[in-house]
Amino acid sequence: MKNYRFLVMIGMVALLGGSVYKTYDSRKTLNDNYESAIEDARENRKLGVWVNAEEDYLNAIDIKDNVDVRVELGEMYLAAGNKATAVKWGEKTVDLYPKEVSGYEFLINAYLTDEDYAACFETKEKVDALKLSSKEINEMISKIQYEYYLEHSYDDASIFSGGYCRVKYNDTYGFVNINGDETANTDFVEAGAFSEELAPVVDKDGNAYYIDTEGHKKKVIDFVDNVEKLGFIYDDIFPLYDGKDWTFYNLDGKKIAGGFDDVSSMGNGIAAVKEKDKWHLIDEKGKKVTDDEYDEIAMDEKGVVYRNDRIFAKAAGKYYLLDENGKKVTDDTFEDARPFNGEGYAAVRIDGKWGFIDKDGKVVIKPEYVEARSFSNGFAAVRRATGWGFINEDNDVVIECKFDDAKDFNDHGCVFVAIDDKWNYLLLYSQNH
């Protein structure tokens, strides 16, 4: 009996050994077949025999599915010029292997080849959400950070303020939001910039009032007999033109100062007013900031002169940079100037060319442009002989100079540019996808 049990144990060991050997042999065969399929696929790919290469890659995937061989097959689709198939294959790969960064690297490259920039940025957001890291992806995304597309077209457009921009279409004015979509009535004969969620308008019947962002009438100016124009609101203060003079009021109807030939809007507590062909500065109580008088004062499209604690005023044919007290920041002078726009650099003209200065008056970008606008949200519109385009604060031309005109970028990566007498809405894919 003991011998019998011993023989059974020997038999079991022998059977187990045979099983292990067969398993090993089977795995070796599969691995050999996999390697052979990969080798054949690469050879056919090298020769450009795409159909056979695809079959070989798929055979390899049937044997041992993994992200690396899937990426190889996807790269072959791109090499064969089959962009649509490459994109679909890449999308399927990241679905199967959502935590493998190489799949996303391939997919973004496939989107990039297909010029689907929106999908590139959407995929990058998924990678970031998964906390995956890839130098290759960062490099690809950096190459397209200034790619854009155009939407909507208008006869005229202003600059964004309070998240909205005034536009003109068929001789009437309205407003669009940051997506370029109309958000208010478009049948005003006059319109100004939004501030404190209100914008001044004059309707077809000559009635002047303020509307909200939905186009609803909110503030009716009924304490003045005749109103032809209303200005930008700052801290409840606005300028009004009655056909004869400009006057500053608050929204309660209290008169602050008036009798002016022309005015800027109030901004940061400072406004410019014109009397007897000379300009001077007043505060929000209507009192002179300084007794100095100027021939002109630079203002933006909202009519504001005081930005970034600085003012540009012209005297004796030259522009000076002033602080909020009307004092010179620097003795340097400029032939022309654009007001600061937020915290960026201001555009100035020196020796016939436009460059940029910081708030201390120091030249930070040497004059080289035919024309320029001040920086806004990291970009400045500049004009060369070929047209208008955009630079960043390193003076790199990031959007080609080819437009007829250009405005200021808003903080959502959007700007109006003129093409063939129409203003088109330009949106960066990086912020609008």
C-alpha positions as CSV (number, residue, x, y, z in Angstrom):
1,M,0.0,0.0,0.0
2,K,2.8,2.4,0.9
3,N,4.5,1.7,-2.5
4,Y,1.2,2.4,-4.3
5,R,0.8,5.7,-2.6
6,F,4.4,6.6,-3.5
7,L,3.8,5.7,-7.1
8,V,0.6,7.9,-7.1
9,M,2.6,10.9,-5.8
10,I,5.2,10.3,-8.5
11,G,2.5,10.2,-11.1
12,M,1.0,13.4,-9.9
13,V,4.3,15.2,-10.0
14,A,4.9,14.0,-13.5
15,L,1.5,15.2,-14.6
16,L,2.1,18.6,-13.0
17,G,5.4,18.9,-14.6
18,G,4.0,18.0,-17.9
19,S,1.2,20.6,-17.5
20,V,3.7,23.3,-16.5
21,Y,5.8,22.4,-19.5
22,K,2.8,22.6,-21.9
23,T,1.8,26.0,-20.4
24,Y,5.4,27.3,-20.8
25,D,5.5,25.9,-24.3
26,S,2.1,27.5,-25.1
27,R,3.2,30.9,-23.8
28,K,6.5,30.7,-25.7
29,T,4.6,29.9,-28.8
30,L,2.2,32.9,-28.3
31,N,5.1,35.2,-27.5
32,D,7.0,34.0,-30.6
33,N,3.8,34.5,-32.7
34,Y,3.4,38.0,-31.2
35,E,7.0,39.0,-31.9
36,S,6.8,37.6,-35.4
37,A,3.6,39.6,-36.1
38,I,5.2,42.8,-34.8
39,E,8.3,42.1,-36.9
40,D,6.2,41.5,-40.0
41,A,4.1,44.6,-39.3
42,R,7.1,46.9,-39.0
43,E,8.7,45.5,-42.1
44,N,5.5,46.0,-44.1
45,R,5.1,49.4,-42.7
46,K,8.6,50.3,-43.7
47,L,7.8,49.1,-47.3
48,G,4.6,51.1,-47.3
49,V,2.5,47.9,-47.6
50,W,-0.2,49.4,-45.4
51,V,-2.9,46.7,-45.7
52,N,-0.5,43.9,-44.7
53,A,1.0,46.0,-42.0
54,E,-2.4,46.7,-40.5
55,E,-3.3,43.0,-40.6
56,D,-0.1,42.1,-38.8
57,Y,-0.6,44.7,-36.1
58,L,-4.1,43.5,-35.5
59,N,-2.9,39.9,-35.2
60,A,-0.3,41.1,-32.6
61,I,-3.1,42.9,-30.7
62,D,-5.2,39.7,-30.7
63,I,-2.3,37.9,-29.1
64,K,-1.3,40.5,-26.6
65,D,-3.2,43.7,-26.4
66,N,-1.2,46.7,-25.1
67,V,-1.0,50.4,-25.5
68,D,2.4,50.4,-27.2
69,V,1.4,48.3,-30.1
70,R,-1.9,50.2,-30.5
71,V,0.1,53.5,-30.7
72,E,2.4,51.9,-33.3
73,L,-0.7,51.0,-35.4
74,G,-2.1,54.5,-35.0
75,E,1.2,56.1,-36.1
76,M,1.1,53.8,-39.1
77,Y,-2.4,55.2,-40.0
78,L,-1.0,58.7,-39.8
79,A,2.0,57.7,-42.0
80,A,-0.4,56.3,-44.5
81,G,-2.3,59.6,-44.6
82,N,-5.4,58.1,-43.0
83,K,-6.1,60.8,-40.5
84,A,-9.7,60.0,-39.7
85,T,-8.9,56.3,-38.9
86,A,-6.0,57.4,-36.8
87,V,-8.2,59.7,-34.7
88,K,-10.8,57.0,-34.2
89,W,-8.1,54.5,-33.3
90,G,-6.6,57.0,-30.8
91,E,-9.9,57.7,-29.2
92,K,-10.5,53.9,-28.8
93,T,-7.0,53.5,-27.3
94,V,-7.4,56.0,-24.6
95,D,-10.9,54.5,-23.7
96,L,-9.2,51.1,-23.2
97,Y,-6.1,52.5,-21.5
98,P,-7.3,55.7,-19.7
99,K,-4.3,55.9,-17.4
100,E,-1.6,55.4,-20.1
101,V,-0.2,58.8,-21.1
102,S,1.3,57.5,-24.4
103,G,-2.2,57.0,-25.7
104,Y,-3.1,60.6,-25.1
105,E,0.2,61.7,-26.7
106,F,-0.7,59.9,-29.8
107,L,-4.3,61.1,-29.8
108,I,-3.3,64.8,-29.5
109,N,-0.8,64.3,-32.3
110,A,-3.6,62.8,-34.4
111,Y,-5.9,65.7,-33.7
112,L,-3.1,68.1,-34.4
113,T,-2.4,66.4,-37.8
114,D,-6.2,66.7,-38.5
115,E,-6.1,70.4,-37.4
116,D,-8.8,69.7,-34.8
117,Y,-7.4,72.2,-32.3
118,A,-10.5,72.2,-30.1
119,A,-10.1,68.4,-29.5
120,C,-6.4,68.9,-28.7
121,F,-7.3,71.3,-25.8
122,E,-10.2,69.1,-24.7
123,T,-7.9,66.1,-24.5
124,K,-5.2,68.1,-22.6
125,E,-7.8,68.9,-20.0
126,K,-8.5,65.2,-19.5
127,V,-4.8,64.5,-19.1
128,D,-4.6,67.3,-16.5
129,A,-7.6,66.0,-14.7
130,L,-6.0,62.5,-14.5
131,K,-2.8,64.2,-13.2
132,L,-0.7,62.7,-15.9
133,S,2.5,64.4,-17.0
134,S,3.9,64.6,-20.5
135,K,6.5,66.9,-21.9
136,E,5.5,65.8,-25.4
137,I,1.9,66.9,-24.8
138,N,3.0,70.2,-23.3
139,E,5.2,70.9,-26.4
140,M,2.4,70.1,-28.8
141,I,-0.1,72.3,-27.0
142,S,2.4,75.2,-26.8
143,K,2.7,75.1,-30.6
144,I,-1.1,75.8,-31.0
145,Q,-1.8,78.1,-28.1
146,Y,-2.5,81.0,-30.5
147,E,-4.5,79.1,-33.1
148,Y,-7.9,80.7,-33.6
149,Y,-11.2,80.5,-35.5
150,L,-13.6,83.2,-36.6
151,E,-17.3,83.6,-35.8
152,H,-20.0,86.2,-36.5
153,S,-19.6,89.3,-38.6
154,Y,-20.7,92.9,-38.0
155,D,-20.4,96.3,-39.6
156,D,-18.7,97.8,-36.6
157,A,-17.5,96.7,-33.2
158,S,-16.0,98.4,-30.1
159,I,-14.0,96.9,-27.2
160,F,-15.3,94.6,-24.4
161,S,-16.4,96.1,-21.2
162,G,-18.3,94.4,-18.4
163,G,-18.3,91.2,-20.4
164,Y,-20.1,92.7,-23.4
165,C,-19.2,94.5,-26.6
166,R,-21.1,97.0,-28.6
167,V,-21.6,96.0,-32.3
168,K,-23.3,97.7,-35.3
169,Y,-25.3,95.9,-37.9
170,N,-27.5,97.6,-40.6
171,D,-27.1,101.1,-39.1
172,T,-28.3,100.0,-35.6
173,Y,-26.4,99.1,-32.5
174,G,-26.6,96.2,-30.1
175,F,-24.4,94.1,-27.8
176,V,-22.8,90.7,-27.8
177,N,-21.4,88.6,-25.0
178,I,-18.0,86.9,-24.7
179,N,-19.2,84.1,-27.1
180,G,-20.1,86.6,-29.7
181,D,-23.8,85.9,-29.2
182,E,-26.3,88.8,-29.2
183,T,-27.7,89.4,-25.8
184,A,-29.6,92.6,-26.0
185,N,-31.8,94.6,-28.5
186,T,-30.1,95.6,-31.7
187,D,-32.2,98.6,-32.7
188,F,-30.4,101.5,-31.0
189,V,-29.2,104.5,-32.9
190,E,-26.5,105.2,-30.3
191,A,-24.9,102.9,-27.7
192,G,-22.0,103.0,-25.3
193,A,-20.0,100.5,-23.2
194,F,-21.4,98.5,-20.3
195,S,-20.4,99.5,-16.8
196,E,-21.9,98.3,-13.5
197,E,-24.2,96.1,-15.7
198,L,-25.7,99.1,-17.4
199,A,-25.0,100.6,-20.9
200,P,-26.2,103.9,-22.3
201,V,-28.4,103.8,-25.4
202,V,-30.5,106.1,-27.5
203,D,-33.5,104.5,-29.3
204,K,-35.0,105.3,-32.7
205,D,-37.4,107.7,-31.0
206,G,-34.6,109.7,-29.5
207,N,-35.1,108.5,-26.0
208,A,-31.9,108.1,-23.9
209,Y,-31.6,105.6,-21.1
210,Y,-29.6,102.8,-19.6
211,I,-30.3,99.1,-20.3
212,D,-29.2,95.9,-18.5
213,T,-27.4,93.0,-20.2
214,E,-30.8,91.6,-21.4
215,G,-31.6,94.8,-23.2
216,H,-34.3,95.9,-20.6
217,K,-34.7,99.5,-19.9
218,K,-33.4,100.2,-16.3
219,K,-32.4,103.8,-15.7
220,V,-34.4,106.5,-17.5
221,I,-32.8,109.9,-17.4
222,D,-35.9,112.1,-16.9
223,F,-34.4,114.9,-14.9
224,V,-33.0,116.6,-18.1
225,D,-35.3,118.0,-20.7
226,N,-33.1,117.0,-23.7
227,V,-30.7,114.1,-23.8
228,E,-28.7,113.4,-27.0
229,K,-25.9,111.3,-25.6
230,L,-25.1,109.4,-22.4
231,G,-21.7,108.3,-21.2
232,F,-20.0,105.4,-19.5
233,I,-21.0,105.0,-15.8
234,Y,-18.3,105.0,-13.1
235,D,-19.2,104.8,-9.5
236,D,-22.8,106.0,-10.3
237,I,-21.3,109.1,-12.2
238,F,-21.9,109.6,-15.9
239,P,-21.6,112.4,-18.5
240,L,-24.6,113.7,-20.4
241,Y,-24.9,115.8,-23.5
242,D,-28.0,117.9,-23.9
243,G,-27.2,119.3,-27.4
244,K,-25.4,122.3,-26.0
245,D,-23.1,121.2,-23.1
246,W,-21.7,118.2,-21.4
247,T,-22.6,117.7,-17.7
248,F,-21.7,115.1,-15.1
249,Y,-24.6,113.7,-13.0
250,N,-25.0,110.8,-10.6
251,L,-27.8,108.3,-11.1
252,D,-29.9,110.1,-8.5
253,G,-30.0,113.1,-10.7
254,K,-27.6,115.3,-8.8
255,K,-25.5,117.6,-10.9
256,I,-21.7,117.4,-10.2
257,A,-20.2,119.7,-12.8
258,G,-21.1,120.9,-16.2
259,G,-20.9,123.5,-19.0
260,F,-18.1,121.6,-20.8
261,D,-17.5,121.5,-24.6
262,D,-16.4,117.9,-24.4
263,V,-15.6,115.3,-21.7
264,S,-14.2,111.9,-21.1
265,S,-16.0,109.4,-18.9
266,M,-15.1,109.2,-15.3
267,G,-12.5,106.5,-14.5
268,N,-10.9,105.7,-11.2
269,G,-12.2,109.0,-9.9
270,I,-10.7,111.2,-12.7
271,A,-12.2,112.7,-15.8
272,A,-10.9,115.1,-18.5
273,V,-13.1,118.1,-19.5
274,K,-12.7,120.6,-22.3
275,E,-13.3,124.3,-22.0
276,K,-12.3,127.0,-24.5
277,D,-10.2,124.6,-26.5
278,K,-8.2,123.4,-23.5
279,W,-8.5,120.2,-21.5
280,H,-8.0,119.8,-17.7
281,L,-8.6,117.1,-15.1
282,I,-11.4,117.0,-12.5
283,D,-12.2,114.6,-9.7
284,E,-15.5,112.9,-9.0
285,K,-16.6,116.0,-7.0
286,G,-16.1,118.2,-10.1
287,K,-13.0,119.9,-8.7
288,K,-9.8,120.5,-10.7
289,V,-7.1,118.0,-10.0
290,T,-4.5,120.5,-11.2
291,D,-4.5,123.9,-12.8
292,D,-2.5,122.6,-15.8
293,E,-4.2,122.7,-19.2
294,Y,-3.6,120.5,-22.2
295,D,-4.3,120.5,-25.9
296,E,-5.5,116.9,-25.9
297,I,-5.8,113.9,-23.5
298,A,-5.6,110.3,-24.7
299,M,-8.7,108.3,-24.0
300,D,-9.9,104.7,-24.8
301,E,-13.1,103.7,-26.7
302,K,-15.1,103.9,-23.5
303,G,-14.0,107.5,-23.2
304,V,-11.8,106.8,-20.1
305,V,-8.5,108.6,-19.7
306,Y,-7.2,107.3,-16.4
307,R,-6.0,103.7,-16.4
308,N,-3.3,101.9,-14.4
309,D,-2.8,105.1,-12.3
310,R,-1.6,106.9,-15.4
311,I,-2.8,109.6,-17.9
312,F,-1.4,110.7,-21.2
313,A,-1.8,114.4,-21.8
314,K,-0.6,116.5,-24.8
315,A,1.0,120.0,-24.4
316,A,3.2,121.9,-26.8
317,G,2.8,119.1,-29.4
318,K,4.1,116.3,-27.1
319,Y,2.4,113.7,-24.9
320,Y,3.4,113.4,-21.3
321,L,2.8,110.6,-18.9
322,L,1.1,111.8,-15.7
323,D,0.1,110.3,-12.4
324,E,-3.3,110.6,-10.7
325,N,-2.3,114.0,-9.4
326,G,-1.5,115.3,-12.9
327,K,2.3,115.2,-12.1
328,K,4.8,114.1,-14.7
329,V,6.0,110.5,-14.2
330,T,9.0,111.1,-16.5
331,D,10.4,114.0,-18.6
332,D,10.3,111.8,-21.7
333,T,7.7,112.8,-24.2
334,F,5.9,110.9,-26.9
335,E,4.5,111.9,-30.3
336,D,1.3,110.0,-29.7
337,A,0.0,107.5,-27.0
338,R,-2.8,105.1,-26.2
339,P,-4.1,104.8,-22.6
340,F,-3.0,101.9,-20.5
341,N,-5.4,99.0,-20.6
342,G,-5.3,97.2,-17.2
343,E,-1.9,96.2,-16.0
344,G,-0.2,95.8,-19.4
345,Y,2.1,98.1,-21.3
346,A,0.9,101.2,-23.1
347,A,1.5,101.9,-26.8
348,V,3.4,105.1,-27.6
349,R,4.8,106.6,-30.8
350,I,8.5,107.6,-30.8
351,D,10.3,108.9,-34.0
352,G,7.4,107.9,-36.1
353,K,7.2,104.3,-34.9
354,W,5.0,102.7,-32.2
355,G,6.5,100.8,-29.3
356,F,5.5,100.2,-25.6
357,I,6.3,101.6,-22.2
358,D,5.6,100.5,-18.6
359,K,3.8,102.7,-16.1
360,D,7.1,104.3,-15.1
361,G,7.6,105.5,-18.7
362,K,10.4,103.0,-19.4
363,V,10.5,101.7,-23.0
364,V,10.0,97.9,-22.8
365,I,9.4,97.2,-26.5
366,K,11.3,99.3,-28.9
367,P,9.3,101.3,-31.5
368,E,9.0,99.2,-34.7
369,Y,5.4,99.2,-35.6
370,V,3.3,101.3,-38.0
371,E,0.6,101.5,-35.4
372,A,-0.3,99.8,-32.1
373,R,-2.9,99.5,-29.4
374,S,-2.0,99.1,-25.7
375,F,-1.8,95.6,-24.2
376,S,-4.9,93.9,-23.0
377,N,-5.0,90.5,-21.3
378,G,-1.5,89.6,-22.5
379,F,-1.8,90.7,-26.1
380,A,-1.4,94.0,-28.1
381,A,-2.7,94.7,-31.5
382,V,0.1,96.0,-33.8
383,R,0.1,97.0,-37.5
384,R,2.9,96.3,-40.0
385,A,2.8,96.9,-43.7
386,T,0.9,93.6,-44.2
387,G,-1.8,94.6,-41.7
388,W,-2.8,94.2,-38.1
389,G,-1.9,91.2,-35.9
390,F,-1.0,90.6,-32.3
391,I,2.1,90.3,-30.1
392,N,2.7,89.0,-26.6
393,E,4.7,90.8,-23.9
394,D,7.9,89.2,-25.2
395,N,7.3,91.0,-28.5
396,D,6.6,87.7,-30.3
397,V,4.1,88.0,-33.2
398,V,1.7,85.3,-32.1
399,I,-1.1,86.1,-34.6
400,E,0.0,87.0,-38.1
401,C,-0.3,90.7,-39.2
402,K,-2.9,90.3,-41.9
403,F,-6.1,91.9,-40.7
404,D,-7.5,95.3,-41.8
405,D,-7.9,96.4,-38.2
406,A,-8.1,95.0,-34.7
407,K,-9.4,95.7,-31.2
408,D,-8.4,94.6,-27.7
409,F,-8.4,91.0,-26.4
410,N,-10.8,90.3,-23.6
411,D,-10.0,87.9,-20.7
412,H,-11.7,85.0,-22.4
413,G,-9.3,84.9,-25.4
414,C,-11.5,86.7,-27.8
415,V,-11.2,89.8,-29.9
416,F,-12.8,91.6,-32.9
417,V,-10.7,91.9,-36.1
418,A,-11.7,93.6,-39.4
419,I,-11.6,91.7,-42.7
420,D,-13.0,93.2,-45.9
421,D,-14.9,96.0,-44.1
422,K,-16.5,93.6,-41.7
423,W,-15.7,93.0,-38.0
424,N,-15.3,89.3,-37.3
425,Y,-15.1,87.7,-33.9
426,L,-11.8,85.9,-33.3
427,L,-11.6,83.2,-30.6
428,L,-8.5,81.4,-29.4
429,Y,-9.1,77.6,-29.2
430,S,-7.1,77.5,-26.0
431,Q,-9.9,79.3,-24.2
432,N,-12.9,78.6,-26.4
433,H,-13.2,74.9,-27.2
